[in-house]
Amino acid sequence: MKKITKAVLDKAISRRGQLNKAQVLLLGHPDFFKGWKHSLIGKEYDDSTIERFLYLGDLHIKNRRLYKKELKYEKIKFFNRKKKFKNADSGKNIYLDLRWVDLRMKVLRRDNFACRLCGRESRALHVHHSRYIGENIWDTPMEYLITLCGGCHKKFHDIK
Protein backbone atom coordinates (compact mmCIF):
# COMPACT_ATOMS: atom_id res chain seq x y z
CA MET A 1 0.00 0.00 0.00
CA LYS A 2 1.22 3.46 -0.93
CA LYS A 3 -0.07 6.89 -0.08
CA ILE A 4 -0.85 9.36 -2.84
CA THR A 5 1.51 12.31 -2.58
CA LYS A 6 1.63 15.60 -4.42
CA ALA A 7 4.57 14.19 -6.44
CA VAL A 8 2.47 11.21 -7.60
CA LEU A 9 -0.38 13.54 -8.60
CA ASP A 10 2.01 15.82 -10.51
CA LYS A 11 3.48 12.81 -12.32
CA ALA A 12 0.01 11.56 -13.32
CA ILE A 13 -1.15 14.88 -14.77
CA SER A 14 -1.23 14.85 -18.56
CA ARG A 15 0.58 17.24 -20.90
CA ARG A 16 -2.64 19.26 -20.94
CA GLY A 17 -2.30 19.83 -17.19
CA GLN A 18 -5.20 17.72 -15.96
CA LEU A 19 -6.21 14.25 -14.82
CA ASN A 20 -8.65 12.35 -17.00
CA LYS A 21 -12.00 10.76 -16.16
CA ALA A 22 -10.61 7.19 -16.12
CA GLN A 23 -8.04 8.19 -13.48
CA VAL A 24 -10.73 9.83 -11.37
CA LEU A 25 -12.98 6.74 -11.54
CA LEU A 26 -10.06 4.43 -10.75
CA LEU A 27 -9.51 6.24 -7.46
CA GLY A 28 -13.20 6.09 -6.58
CA HIS A 29 -14.43 9.58 -7.40
CA PRO A 30 -17.62 9.75 -9.49
CA ASP A 31 -17.01 13.28 -10.71
CA PHE A 32 -14.73 16.26 -10.55
CA PHE A 33 -15.53 18.63 -7.69
CA LYS A 34 -13.79 21.61 -6.15
CA GLY A 35 -10.78 20.48 -4.15
CA TRP A 36 -11.06 16.81 -5.15
CA LYS A 37 -7.35 16.54 -6.03
CA HIS A 38 -6.29 17.71 -2.59
CA SER A 39 -8.68 15.20 -1.01
CA LEU A 40 -6.64 12.38 -2.65
CA ILE A 41 -3.35 13.33 -0.99
CA GLY A 42 -2.63 10.96 1.88
CA LYS A 43 -5.10 8.25 0.80
CA GLU A 44 -3.68 4.75 0.51
CA TYR A 45 -3.96 2.57 -2.59
CA ASP A 46 -2.27 -0.67 -3.58
CA ASP A 47 0.76 -0.57 -5.88
CA SER A 48 -1.14 -1.85 -8.94
CA THR A 49 -3.73 0.95 -8.59
CA ILE A 50 -0.99 3.60 -8.42
CA GLU A 51 0.73 2.09 -11.49
CA ARG A 52 -2.56 2.08 -13.42
CA PHE A 53 -3.24 5.67 -12.30
CA LEU A 54 0.11 6.76 -13.78
CA TYR A 55 -0.41 4.64 -16.94
CA LEU A 56 -3.75 6.33 -17.68
CA GLY A 57 -2.16 9.81 -17.42
CA ASP A 58 -1.49 10.69 -21.08
CA LEU A 59 -3.46 7.85 -22.64
CA HIS A 60 -6.36 10.11 -23.69
CA ILE A 61 -3.84 12.14 -25.74
CA LYS A 62 -1.62 9.32 -27.08
CA ASN A 63 -4.25 6.75 -28.08
CA ARG A 64 -7.84 7.96 -28.04
CA ARG A 65 -9.34 4.61 -29.11
CA LEU A 66 -7.56 2.68 -26.36
CA TYR A 67 -8.42 5.38 -23.82
CA LYS A 68 -12.15 5.06 -24.61
CA LYS A 69 -12.00 1.31 -23.97
CA GLU A 70 -10.08 1.82 -20.71
CA LEU A 71 -12.59 4.49 -19.64
CA LYS A 72 -15.50 2.13 -20.30
CA TYR A 73 -13.75 -0.51 -18.19
CA GLU A 74 -13.22 1.94 -15.30
CA LYS A 75 -16.87 3.07 -15.48
CA ILE A 76 -18.13 -0.52 -15.23
CA LYS A 77 -15.82 -1.22 -12.30
CA PHE A 78 -16.74 2.03 -10.54
CA PHE A 79 -20.50 1.61 -10.82
CA ASN A 80 -20.32 -2.08 -9.87
CA ARG A 81 -18.38 -1.10 -6.73
CA LYS A 82 -20.91 1.60 -5.98
CA LYS A 83 -23.84 -0.82 -6.27
CA LYS A 84 -21.92 -3.42 -4.22
CA PHE A 85 -22.59 -5.76 -7.15
CA LYS A 86 -19.72 -8.17 -6.83
CA ASN A 87 -21.14 -11.54 -7.78
CA ALA A 88 -23.65 -13.11 -10.09
CA ASP A 89 -25.31 -15.19 -7.37
CA SER A 90 -28.01 -12.54 -7.01
CA GLY A 91 -29.44 -13.45 -10.43
CA LYS A 92 -28.10 -10.29 -12.10
CA ASN A 93 -26.45 -10.27 -15.51
CA ILE A 94 -23.29 -12.40 -15.14
CA TYR A 95 -21.51 -10.32 -17.79
CA LEU A 96 -21.47 -7.37 -15.37
CA ASP A 97 -19.72 -9.36 -12.66
CA LEU A 98 -16.34 -7.77 -11.82
CA ARG A 99 -14.52 -11.09 -12.17
CA TRP A 100 -15.74 -11.42 -15.77
CA VAL A 101 -15.19 -7.73 -16.56
CA ASP A 102 -11.56 -8.01 -15.36
CA LEU A 103 -10.88 -11.23 -17.27
CA ARG A 104 -12.52 -9.88 -20.43
CA MET A 105 -10.40 -6.73 -20.31
CA LYS A 106 -7.21 -8.80 -19.91
CA VAL A 107 -8.12 -10.81 -23.02
CA LEU A 108 -8.94 -7.67 -25.03
CA ARG A 109 -5.62 -6.08 -24.02
CA ARG A 110 -3.72 -9.28 -24.87
CA ASP A 111 -5.31 -9.25 -28.34
CA ASN A 112 -4.70 -5.48 -28.80
CA PHE A 113 -8.43 -4.74 -29.03
CA ALA A 114 -8.66 -6.41 -32.44
CA CYS A 115 -10.42 -9.48 -33.83
CA ARG A 116 -7.99 -12.44 -33.90
CA LEU A 117 -9.53 -13.77 -37.15
CA CYS A 118 -9.92 -10.73 -39.40
CA GLY A 119 -7.90 -8.10 -37.50
CA ARG A 120 -10.76 -5.58 -37.37
CA GLU A 121 -10.76 -3.08 -34.54
CA SER A 122 -14.51 -2.71 -34.37
CA ARG A 123 -16.51 -1.10 -31.60
CA ALA A 124 -18.24 -4.32 -30.59
CA LEU A 125 -15.64 -6.90 -29.72
CA HIS A 126 -16.66 -10.20 -28.18
CA VAL A 127 -14.60 -12.50 -26.00
CA HIS A 128 -15.38 -16.01 -27.18
CA HIS A 129 -14.99 -19.09 -24.99
CA SER A 130 -13.55 -21.93 -27.06
CA ARG A 131 -14.08 -24.13 -24.00
CA TYR A 132 -15.91 -23.60 -20.72
CA ILE A 133 -14.03 -24.69 -17.62
CA GLY A 134 -15.50 -24.40 -14.14
CA GLU A 135 -18.92 -23.29 -12.98
CA ASN A 136 -18.67 -19.63 -14.01
CA ILE A 137 -17.58 -17.85 -17.17
CA TRP A 138 -14.69 -16.17 -15.32
CA ASP A 139 -13.20 -19.53 -14.27
CA THR A 140 -12.03 -20.21 -17.84
CA PRO A 141 -8.25 -19.80 -18.34
CA MET A 142 -7.18 -17.09 -20.80
CA GLU A 143 -5.82 -19.62 -23.31
CA TYR A 144 -9.41 -20.71 -23.99
CA LEU A 145 -10.60 -17.15 -24.66
CA ILE A 146 -10.25 -15.25 -27.93
CA THR A 147 -11.27 -11.77 -29.11
CA LEU A 148 -13.64 -11.76 -32.09
CA CYS A 149 -15.60 -9.01 -33.85
CA GLY A 150 -19.37 -9.48 -34.03
CA GLY A 151 -19.30 -10.77 -37.62
CA CYS A 152 -16.58 -13.36 -37.04
CA HIS A 153 -18.22 -14.46 -33.80
CA LYS A 154 -21.50 -15.08 -35.65
CA LYS A 155 -19.69 -16.95 -38.46
CA PHE A 156 -17.79 -18.99 -35.89
CA HIS A 157 -21.02 -20.17 -34.25
CA ASP A 158 -22.74 -20.79 -37.63
CA ILE A 159 -19.92 -23.17 -38.60
CA LYS A 160 -20.25 -25.31 -35.47
N, C-alpha and C positions, 0 to 999 in steps of 0.2 A: 504494500500500500504506500502510495506517495501522496503528498499534499500538493495542491495546485498553488504555485507561487506566481508572482508577477512576471518572473522570467519565463515561466512556461506559457503564460498567457501571451506575452510579447512574441514568443517564438511561434505560436500557433496562429497569430494574426496574418492574414493574407497580404499580398502586395498592395491590395486596395485599402488596407488599414482596418479590416474588420474580420470578425468571425462569421462563419456561414451557418445556415440553419441546421445542417446535419451535425455540426459540432455542438450547437446549443441543445439539440435533442439528445445527443449522446450523453451529455452531462445531466440530463433530467430536467431541463427547463423547457416549458411548452412554447414560450414566446420571449421576445426581447422586451425588457422593461427597464426603466431608469435604474441604474446602479446594479444591474444584474451581473456584470463582469466582476465588480468588487465583491459581490456576494459569493463568488466561486473561490476566491483566495482563501486558503486554509482548509478547504474541503479535501477529504481523502478519497482517492480512487485507486483501483488496482493498476498495475503497470501496463496491462494490455489496453485499458481504457485511455490512459495517457498517450500511449503510442498511437492509437487510432485517432485521438483528438488532434495530434500533431500531423498525422497523415492527411486528414481531411482539410487541413489549412488552406492550401492553394488549389485543391482539386477542382473547385468550381471555376477556376480560371484556366487551368491546364487541360482538363478533359471534361467538358460539359456533359457529354453523354454518360460517362462513368459516374460523374457526380450525381446526376439525376437518379441513377440506380441506387447509389449509396444512400441518398437522401430518402428514397422510398423505403429502403431497409431500416433506416433509423426511425422513420415515422411509425412503421409497423411495430418495431420493438418498443418505442416510447408509449404508444397508445395501448399496447398489450400490457406493459408494466402498470400503466395507470389504471386499467380495468382489473388488475390482478388476475388476468387471464393467462395462466401459465400451463394449463394442461387441457387435453381434449376430453377428459373424463366427464366433463359437464355436459357433453352432447353438442358442444359448439363446433364450428367448422374446424376440422383438424389441420387444414392448411394455414390457419392463423396461429397455430401453436408455435411458441418461440423455438422449440427444439427443431421443428421442421423449417421455420424461417431461417434459422442459423445455418442448418445443413444445406438448404437450397442456395443460400447466398455463397457458401463455400464452393459449391459445384459451379455456379455461374462465374465466379471469379477464376476458378481453375480453368474454365473453358473460354475465358476472355469475353464473356457476354456475347458469344456467337454460337450459332447452330453448328454442331460437330459434323453434320452431314453435308449441308450446302454452304456453310460459312456466313450465312446472313446474320446481320446484327439487328434483328427486328425488335419492335417494342415488346411484343408478347413472346417471351421465351419460356419454354416448359422444361422442367427437370423430369426426365423419364426414368422410371425404375425398370431396368432390364430384368431384375429379379427382386422379389420381396423377401426380406429376411427379418424375422422378429415379428412381434405383435403390431408395432406401429410403423408408420412410414419413415420416421426419423431413425429407426433402428438399422436401416439398410446402410452398409458400408459405401463409401464414395465411389469405389470401383464399379459398383452396380448402378450408378446414376450417370446420366448423360444429358447435356443441354441440347434441346431441339427447338426449332422454330415451330409455330403452329402448323404450318403446311407439312413439314417433314414428320411431325408427330402424328398427324392424321394418316399420312401415307404409311408410316411405320405400323400403325394399328390395323390399317386396311389389309396389309400384306399378311399379317398373322392369322 
